[in-house]
């Protein structure tokens, strides 16, 4: 019943679980003990304790299902706005460089929509909307691509050639004296 493909309860499982909770409420009202209820409904005592506490604090609505926890928390309008804000770049939102990290996107969602996501939830949201991660190329600011090409064509072949000549049997290897 638990942990269907997407995690948590399926819709049918949630309905069945809610029926169990309502049966537990009827038993709370008749004064049965947690252990008896747990045995009769074939659930853990801990679940019955949790349901009883919710029932005492909020009544019957306290034990009803809150719905699927996996349903999207941002509307399509909000997703479109998030995309526009991401396109503006991190600098426009106060960060000092042009890298969007999951933590930054999570923070931006919180600032814009007052909705809290985990870093993992942020990644799932981005994947669900076909956004992909980008790995910035790490290059020195002073990098001179022309000089790199010249080095590859002129210097590297000489370095590679001298390394090959230093292989097995070369005069660069030290051999024990045969005296």
N, C-alpha and C positions, 0 to 999 in steps of 0.2 A: 504494500500500500504506500510506503514512503519512498521518497527519492526517485521519482520518475526521471526521465531523460533530462529534463531541465532543472531537477532538484526540487525538494519540498514535496508537497502533496499534489496529486492530480486534482482536477475539478471534482471528479467522482469521489475521490478519497476525502477531499475536504467536506463534501456534503455528508458522507458517511460519518466522518469525525464529528461534525456538528450535531448529527442525530444522537451520537453517543453522549455528547455534552448535555444536550437537552434531557436525555434519559437520566443523566447524573443529577441535573437540577431537580427533577421530580423526586429522586431519591434523597437529595439534600433536604427537601421540604418535608419528607416523611421521617426525617431524623436518622437515617442509616449512617453508619460509620464509614470512613474512607476505605478501610480494608475490605469491607463487604461490597461496597460499590465497585472497587477495582476488580475484585474477583468476579462479580456478576457481569461486568462489562468487558472483562478481559483486557484491561489497560493497567498501566503502572499506578501504584499508589501516589506517586509524585504528581502524575497528571491530574488525578482526582483532587489532590491538595491544591494544585494551582487553579483548577476550575472552581473549587469551593471558595477560595480566596477572591477570585474575580466575581463570583456570584454574590458574595457577602458585600463587596465594595461597590459593585455597579448593577447588581440584579441580573436578570436573564440576559440583557444586552451584553454584559461583560463576558459571557461565555460564547457568544456567537462569533463566527468566523469573521476575520477582518478582511478577507479577500486574499487573492494571490499576492505574495510579496514580490513576485517577479514582474509585475506589470509595470510598464514604463512610467516613470515619474515626471517626465517632461512631455508636453504636448508637441504636436508637429509644428505649431507656430513657434514654440520655444526652441525646438531643435533648429529651425531655420534661423532664428536669431542667434543661437549659439554658433552656427556655422559662419554667419556674417562677422561675428565678433572674433572668431578664430582667424578668419581671413585678414582682419585688421592687424593681427600680429601681437606678440607679447609686449612689444614696446608701448603700444597704445594702451596697455592695461597695467603699466607700471613696472614691468620687469626690465632688466638691464641688457638682455640679449634677445636674439631672435629664435629661441628654442622653446617649443611647446613641450612641456613634460606632462605626464599624467597628473602629477600633483598640482601643476599650474592649471590644467584644464579643470580639475576637481574644484580648485579654489575659485576659478572664474564662474563655474556653474553655481556655486554657493553664493557668490556676490550678485550674480544676475537674477537668479530665480529663488534664492533662499531655500534651496533643496540640497540635502547632504548626500553625497555619494562617497563610497570608498574608492581608493585608487583602482582596485580591481573592477569595481562597478563602473568606473569611468572608462576603463579599457573596454569593457563589454559594450557600453553605450556607443563608443566610437566604432567598434567593429560592427555592431548591428547596423550602423548607418554608413558602412563601407568607407570609413576613414582609415587610413593606414598610418603606421608609425614611420617616421623618417629618421635616419641616422645621419647627423651632420658629419660632413667630411672634416676631419681634423687636419688643418693645414696652418703652418706658421704664417703670420701676417706678412713677414718679410720674404716669403717664398717667391722665387724668380723662376717661373716655368721654363723660360728660354735657357737659363743656366742649367737647369736640371736636365733638359734634353741634350745640351752639349756634353754634360758630364756622362750621361748614359751612352752617347755615341763615341766619345773619345777616351774618357778615363776608364770607364767600367771594363771595356774589353782588355785593357792592359792589366788592370787589377785581377781580373778573372784569369788571364793567361799566366800571371805570376803565381797565382794560387794553385793552378794545375801543375805547374812545374815543381811545386813544393810537395807533390804527392809521394807515394811510396817509391823508394829507390833514389830519391833526389839527393843532391849533396847537402841540402839544408837539414836533412835528418841526421841526428847524431847516432853513430854506430859505436858499439863497444870496441875498445882496443883489442886486437888479436895477439898481443904480446904475451 
